[in-house]
């Protein structure tokens, strides 16, 4: 049976007796992968060589393309930041992978262009954000957290807002922003990087041009940090058990469910193979019509 590596580098880190436990390297993606399915976490971050992934997803390509365009928006001189620049920006950063055919890709491109033009023309955007795709990091007694925020906006006084772009069919609400673990962790880390108050979080949904915002309390951020620490502790315990000779499939069990159809490693997973597969292009097959099954999106 193939054995999982001890960490993402494939090297076991020595720890002297009496020394505090090594910090768990944590990102929103790693924490979310383990919470969703420990087996998927193992496939993605531990097994070496990693199992080959399935084909690329069109919805990930769409999300990446729009993120690229909005990142490049802030590389333009302020005088050129107009909706007329959207076609050039979208074309320059367009990712073509995963679409059913050229016809579908062109239809999605036109749809994405409409979203982008409307967004930059109607949604308030700061002239100079504090950060665009800015990395933030913070340590606790359990984990070394890091992540990359889509945008960090300055607010009046010494405040800042964490902005996350969304491109999926599901239109997020203020409750979604308030409950987002990733946004809370970004706010936690950004407050330490910038030494400014970081409580406001926003989900910008490009398909509908809506902004779902929430003001987090100190306790709600602390609660999400404790939850992340608990997940990180579980990850560390599982890795230690694996190093001690535990069976990889037992230590990292499968959590079958609707997400299995979207999993990159479905063809390698016994439970995943028993559930219906999704076509790589199915999530972009139709425009937004209301709440549908949510799919993981970049950012």
KOLMARMI-651704 format. One record per residue (C-alpha): x, y, z. Coordinates in Angstrom, 3 decimals, always signed. Layout:
BEGIN
fimi x: X; y: Y; z: Z
...
// end
This chain:
BEGIN
fimi x: +0.000; y: +0.000; z: +0.000
fimi x: +1.299; y: +3.440; z: -0.852
fimi x: +2.255; y: +5.370; z: +2.272
fimi x: +1.559; y: +9.041; z: +2.752
fimi x: +4.428; y: +11.429; z: +3.266
fimi x: +4.851; y: +12.963; z: +6.673
fimi x: +4.265; y: +16.526; z: +5.511
fimi x: +3.858; y: +18.590; z: +2.360
fimi x: +7.601; y: +18.485; z: +1.691
fimi x: +7.890; y: +14.758; z: +2.208
fimi x: +10.279; y: +15.175; z: +5.144
fimi x: +9.646; y: +14.377; z: +8.784
fimi x: +10.452; y: +17.265; z: +11.048
fimi x: +12.380; y: +16.246; z: +14.193
fimi x: +11.034; y: +17.386; z: +17.526
fimi x: +13.111; y: +17.300; z: +20.694
fimi x: +11.601; y: +15.963; z: +23.931
fimi x: +9.963; y: +18.694; z: +25.988
fimi x: +9.740; y: +21.106; z: +23.062
fimi x: +6.348; y: +22.592; z: +22.190
fimi x: +4.441; y: +20.945; z: +19.356
fimi x: +5.374; y: +22.147; z: +15.897
fimi x: +2.971; y: +24.689; z: +14.439
fimi x: +0.632; y: +23.344; z: +11.793
fimi x: +0.952; y: +25.184; z: +8.480
fimi x: -2.632; y: +26.198; z: +7.727
fimi x: -4.361; y: +27.875; z: +4.796
fimi x: -8.103; y: +28.215; z: +4.104
fimi x: -7.801; y: +25.568; z: +1.377
fimi x: -6.012; y: +23.057; z: +3.605
fimi x: -8.360; y: +23.557; z: +6.533
fimi x: -11.419; y: +23.350; z: +4.287
fimi x: -10.155; y: +20.222; z: +2.533
fimi x: -9.682; y: +18.381; z: +5.817
fimi x: -13.064; y: +19.463; z: +7.184
fimi x: -14.818; y: +18.414; z: +3.958
fimi x: -13.053; y: +15.066; z: +3.576
fimi x: -9.870; y: +13.864; z: +5.312
fimi x: -9.198; y: +11.491; z: +2.417
fimi x: -9.206; y: +14.353; z: -0.086
fimi x: -6.819; y: +16.228; z: +2.211
fimi x: -4.463; y: +13.247; z: +2.191
fimi x: -4.575; y: +12.901; z: -1.570
fimi x: -3.897; y: +16.626; z: -2.080
fimi x: -1.320; y: +17.381; z: +0.608
fimi x: +0.318; y: +14.201; z: +1.873
fimi x: +0.500; y: +11.379; z: -0.639
fimi x: +3.687; y: +11.460; z: -2.681
fimi x: +3.511; y: +10.984; z: -5.518
fimi x: +0.081; y: +12.589; z: -5.402
fimi x: -2.706; y: +10.822; z: -7.328
fimi x: -3.290; y: +12.429; z: -10.722
fimi x: -6.130; y: +14.903; z: -10.703
fimi x: -9.093; y: +14.703; z: -13.022
fimi x: -9.658; y: +17.165; z: -15.872
fimi x: -9.715; y: +20.918; z: -15.153
fimi x: -13.014; y: +22.513; z: -14.151
fimi x: -14.515; y: +25.246; z: -16.305
fimi x: -15.914; y: +27.055; z: -13.248
fimi x: -12.395; y: +27.295; z: -11.803
fimi x: -11.149; y: +28.688; z: -15.117
fimi x: -13.940; y: +31.249; z: -15.113
fimi x: -13.178; y: +32.287; z: -11.553
fimi x: -9.462; y: +32.569; z: -12.248
fimi x: -10.096; y: +34.626; z: -15.397
fimi x: -12.198; y: +37.198; z: -13.557
fimi x: -9.757; y: +37.345; z: -10.649
fimi x: -6.944; y: +37.975; z: -13.150
fimi x: -8.884; y: +40.800; z: -14.775
fimi x: -9.654; y: +42.502; z: -11.461
fimi x: -6.050; y: +42.161; z: -10.337
fimi x: -4.856; y: +43.747; z: -13.592
fimi x: -7.425; y: +46.536; z: -13.196
fimi x: -5.265; y: +48.010; z: -10.449
fimi x: -2.155; y: +47.832; z: -12.617
fimi x: -3.734; y: +50.372; z: -14.967
fimi x: -3.221; y: +54.102; z: -14.414
fimi x: -6.202; y: +55.562; z: -12.562
fimi x: -7.232; y: +57.540; z: -15.661
fimi x: -7.615; y: +54.283; z: -17.639
fimi x: -9.725; y: +52.417; z: -15.099
fimi x: -12.981; y: +52.527; z: -17.021
fimi x: -15.454; y: +49.868; z: -18.103
fimi x: -14.094; y: +50.190; z: -21.644
fimi x: -10.912; y: +48.477; z: -20.457
fimi x: -12.780; y: +45.329; z: -19.390
fimi x: -12.550; y: +43.379; z: -22.698
fimi x: -8.779; y: +43.820; z: -22.878
fimi x: -8.307; y: +42.871; z: -19.234
fimi x: -10.520; y: +39.798; z: -19.491
fimi x: -8.898; y: +38.609; z: -22.717
fimi x: -5.386; y: +39.028; z: -21.314
fimi x: -6.076; y: +36.828; z: -18.292
fimi x: -8.554; y: +34.370; z: -19.797
fimi x: -8.120; y: +30.699; z: -18.811
fimi x: -9.479; y: +28.315; z: -21.451
fimi x: -9.407; y: +24.977; z: -19.614
fimi x: -12.420; y: +22.788; z: -18.909
fimi x: -15.034; y: +24.052; z: -21.344
fimi x: -17.108; y: +21.620; z: -23.377
fimi x: -16.209; y: +23.272; z: -26.678
fimi x: -15.323; y: +26.595; z: -28.254
fimi x: -18.977; y: +27.562; z: -28.545
fimi x: -19.537; y: +27.209; z: -24.810
fimi x: -16.294; y: +29.013; z: -24.011
fimi x: -17.313; y: +31.977; z: -26.173
fimi x: -20.755; y: +32.130; z: -24.568
fimi x: -19.232; y: +32.103; z: -21.075
fimi x: -16.677; y: +34.747; z: -22.121
fimi x: -19.471; y: +37.082; z: -23.214
fimi x: -21.333; y: +36.424; z: -19.978
fimi x: -18.197; y: +37.084; z: -17.897
fimi x: -17.476; y: +40.283; z: -19.810
fimi x: -20.946; y: +41.584; z: -18.977
fimi x: -20.377; y: +40.819; z: -15.297
fimi x: -16.990; y: +42.540; z: -15.304
fimi x: -18.170; y: +45.655; z: -17.143
fimi x: -21.135; y: +46.026; z: -14.814
fimi x: -19.042; y: +45.435; z: -11.695
fimi x: -16.336; y: +48.005; z: -12.406
fimi x: -18.970; y: +50.508; z: -13.511
fimi x: -21.427; y: +50.201; z: -10.629
fimi x: -19.716; y: +48.727; z: -7.537
fimi x: -17.644; y: +51.154; z: -5.475
fimi x: -13.932; y: +50.360; z: -5.793
fimi x: -11.187; y: +52.204; z: -3.923
fimi x: -8.708; y: +54.128; z: -6.018
fimi x: -5.835; y: +52.519; z: -4.132
fimi x: -6.560; y: +49.411; z: -2.049
fimi x: -4.212; y: +48.439; z: +0.743
fimi x: -3.644; y: +45.178; z: -1.077
fimi x: -4.675; y: +43.259; z: -4.200
fimi x: -4.228; y: +39.498; z: -3.950
fimi x: -2.272; y: +40.347; z: -0.838
fimi x: -0.747; y: +37.625; z: +1.288
fimi x: -1.461; y: +37.844; z: +5.013
fimi x: -0.208; y: +35.631; z: +7.828
fimi x: -0.491; y: +35.197; z: +11.582
fimi x: +0.626; y: +32.666; z: +14.165
fimi x: -1.148; y: +31.250; z: +17.165
fimi x: +0.052; y: +28.686; z: +19.667
fimi x: -1.260; y: +25.945; z: +17.360
fimi x: -0.947; y: +27.047; z: +13.739
fimi x: +0.947; y: +29.228; z: +11.310
fimi x: -1.887; y: +30.608; z: +9.188
fimi x: -1.409; y: +32.224; z: +5.792
fimi x: -3.684; y: +33.163; z: +2.946
fimi x: -4.133; y: +35.531; z: +0.023
fimi x: -6.996; y: +38.015; z: +0.143
fimi x: -8.524; y: +39.123; z: -3.153
fimi x: -8.554; y: +42.723; z: -1.990
fimi x: -8.034; y: +44.666; z: +1.217
fimi x: -9.717; y: +48.062; z: +1.253
fimi x: -9.004; y: +50.991; z: +3.574
fimi x: -11.865; y: +52.314; z: +5.684
fimi x: -12.335; y: +55.590; z: +7.503
fimi x: -10.115; y: +55.880; z: +10.537
fimi x: -7.785; y: +52.940; z: +10.932
fimi x: -10.171; y: +50.236; z: +9.698
fimi x: -9.922; y: +47.910; z: +6.741
fimi x: -12.260; y: +45.601; z: +4.831
fimi x: -11.556; y: +42.138; z: +3.467
fimi x: -13.040; y: +41.663; z: -0.022
fimi x: -13.556; y: +38.243; z: -1.623
fimi x: -14.773; y: +37.917; z: -5.223
fimi x: -17.337; y: +35.217; z: -5.957
fimi x: -18.241; y: +33.949; z: -9.425
fimi x: -20.473; y: +30.944; z: -8.719
fimi x: -24.207; y: +30.635; z: -9.260
fimi x: -25.047; y: +30.961; z: -5.584
fimi x: -25.660; y: +34.597; z: -4.591
fimi x: -24.151; y: +35.064; z: -1.118
fimi x: -25.925; y: +36.921; z: +1.674
fimi x: -24.725; y: +38.905; z: +4.657
fimi x: -25.152; y: +35.743; z: +6.722
fimi x: -22.769; y: +33.936; z: +4.359
fimi x: -20.184; y: +36.684; z: +4.838
fimi x: -20.659; y: +36.602; z: +8.596
fimi x: -20.264; y: +32.821; z: +8.733
fimi x: -17.278; y: +32.551; z: +6.377
fimi x: -14.310; y: +30.973; z: +8.140
fimi x: -11.899; y: +32.133; z: +5.423
fimi x: -12.986; y: +35.783; z: +5.675
fimi x: -12.699; y: +35.751; z: +9.466
fimi x: -9.210; y: +34.238; z: +9.275
fimi x: -8.153; y: +36.805; z: +6.672
fimi x: -9.462; y: +39.561; z: +8.960
fimi x: -7.572; y: +38.047; z: +11.889
fimi x: -4.304; y: +37.910; z: +9.939
fimi x: -4.710; y: +41.278; z: +8.184
fimi x: -5.199; y: +43.040; z: +11.516
fimi x: -1.775; y: +41.807; z: +12.566
fimi x: -0.050; y: +42.541; z: +9.259
fimi x: -1.374; y: +46.095; z: +8.933
fimi x: -1.838; y: +46.808; z: +12.671
fimi x: -5.307; y: +48.154; z: +11.938
fimi x: -8.817; y: +47.225; z: +12.964
fimi x: -10.123; y: +44.486; z: +10.682
fimi x: -13.784; y: +43.638; z: +11.234
fimi x: -15.604; y: +44.285; z: +7.951
fimi x: -15.839; y: +41.438; z: +5.445
fimi x: -17.465; y: +41.530; z: +2.011
fimi x: -18.446; y: +38.943; z: -0.599
fimi x: -18.628; y: +40.573; z: -4.040
fimi x: -20.770; y: +38.430; z: -6.341
fimi x: -19.835; y: +39.330; z: -9.893
fimi x: -22.744; y: +37.573; z: -11.681
fimi x: -25.301; y: +39.738; z: -9.877
fimi x: -23.157; y: +42.752; z: -8.981
fimi x: -24.188; y: +42.443; z: -5.339
fimi x: -22.121; y: +42.957; z: -2.195
fimi x: -22.865; y: +40.888; z: +0.903
fimi x: -21.168; y: +42.579; z: +3.869
fimi x: -20.925; y: +41.920; z: +7.577
fimi x: -19.256; y: +43.484; z: +10.590
fimi x: -17.549; y: +40.802; z: +12.620
fimi x: -17.157; y: +41.018; z: +16.358
fimi x: -13.938; y: +40.268; z: +18.167
fimi x: -15.575; y: +37.157; z: +19.610
fimi x: -16.810; y: +35.883; z: +16.227
fimi x: -13.286; y: +36.178; z: +14.797
fimi x: -11.856; y: +34.457; z: +17.862
fimi x: -14.426; y: +31.672; z: +17.482
fimi x: -13.355; y: +31.030; z: +13.890
fimi x: -9.700; y: +31.052; z: +14.940
fimi x: -10.457; y: +28.459; z: +17.635
fimi x: -12.294; y: +26.337; z: +15.088
fimi x: -9.314; y: +26.542; z: +12.720
fimi x: -6.983; y: +25.608; z: +15.567
fimi x: -9.144; y: +22.582; z: +16.376
fimi x: -8.956; y: +21.455; z: +12.740
fimi x: -5.209; y: +22.063; z: +12.682
fimi x: -4.853; y: +19.995; z: +15.862
fimi x: -6.799; y: +17.148; z: +14.225
fimi x: -4.535; y: +17.351; z: +11.172
fimi x: -1.417; y: +17.173; z: +13.340
fimi x: -2.782; y: +14.206; z: +15.284
fimi x: -3.654; y: +12.342; z: +12.096
fimi x: -0.211; y: +12.962; z: +10.625
fimi x: +1.432; y: +11.756; z: +13.832
fimi x: -0.690; y: +8.607; z: +13.813
fimi x: +0.284; y: +8.004; z: +10.203
fimi x: +3.965; y: +8.381; z: +11.034
fimi x: +3.459; y: +5.899; z: +13.870
fimi x: +2.349; y: +3.226; z: +11.416
fimi x: -1.389; y: +3.871; z: +11.236
fimi x: -3.287; y: +2.682; z: +8.198
fimi x: -3.617; y: +5.655; z: +5.803
fimi x: -7.207; y: +4.814; z: +4.833
fimi x: -8.268; y: +4.540; z: +8.479
fimi x: -6.434; y: +7.643; z: +9.661
fimi x: -7.827; y: +9.708; z: +6.787
fimi x: -11.373; y: +8.391; z: +6.254
fimi x: -13.731; y: +9.230; z: +3.418
fimi x: -16.632; y: +11.650; z: +3.915
fimi x: -18.908; y: +10.838; z: +0.959
fimi x: -21.504; y: +13.356; z: -0.127
fimi x: -22.635; y: +15.639; z: -2.973
fimi x: -19.180; y: +17.226; z: -3.246
fimi x: -17.715; y: +13.907; z: -4.400
fimi x: -18.992; y: +14.570; z: -7.907
fimi x: -16.777; y: +17.664; z: -8.040
fimi x: -13.687; y: +16.125; z: -6.443
fimi x: -10.390; y: +16.181; z: -8.340
fimi x: -9.562; y: +12.746; z: -6.957
fimi x: -12.911; y: +11.051; z: -7.516
fimi x: -11.480; y: +8.335; z: -9.789
fimi x: -9.077; y: +7.231; z: -7.027
fimi x: -11.660; y: +7.121; z: -4.241
fimi x: -13.852; y: +4.045; z: -3.633
fimi x: -16.778; y: +6.093; z: -2.312
fimi x: -16.414; y: +8.811; z: -4.920
fimi x: -16.584; y: +6.362; z: -7.804
fimi x: -19.972; y: +5.157; z: -6.573
fimi x: -21.492; y: +8.652; z: -6.801
fimi x: -22.489; y: +10.460; z: -10.013
fimi x: -19.682; y: +12.431; z: -11.628
fimi x: -20.034; y: +16.024; z: -12.767
fimi x: -18.906; y: +17.084; z: -16.203
fimi x: -16.047; y: +19.601; z: -16.115
fimi x: -18.241; y: +22.237; z: -17.769
fimi x: -21.550; y: +21.585; z: -15.993
fimi x: -21.277; y: +24.430; z: -13.466
fimi x: -21.079; y: +27.037; z: -16.239
fimi x: -23.687; y: +25.479; z: -18.509
fimi x: -26.359; y: +28.067; z: -17.680
fimi x: -26.484; y: +31.625; z: -16.353
fimi x: -27.503; y: +32.471; z: -12.815
fimi x: -31.131; y: +31.544; z: -12.195
fimi x: -31.241; y: +31.335; z: -8.390
fimi x: -29.878; y: +29.125; z: -5.637
fimi x: -28.397; y: +25.884; z: -6.958
fimi x: -25.950; y: +23.350; z: -5.614
fimi x: -22.902; y: +25.284; z: -4.491
fimi x: -19.541; y: +24.475; z: -6.089
fimi x: -16.114; y: +25.322; z: -4.747
fimi x: -14.771; y: +28.426; z: -6.475
fimi x: -11.385; y: +30.032; z: -6.602
fimi x: -11.302; y: +32.858; z: -4.107
// end
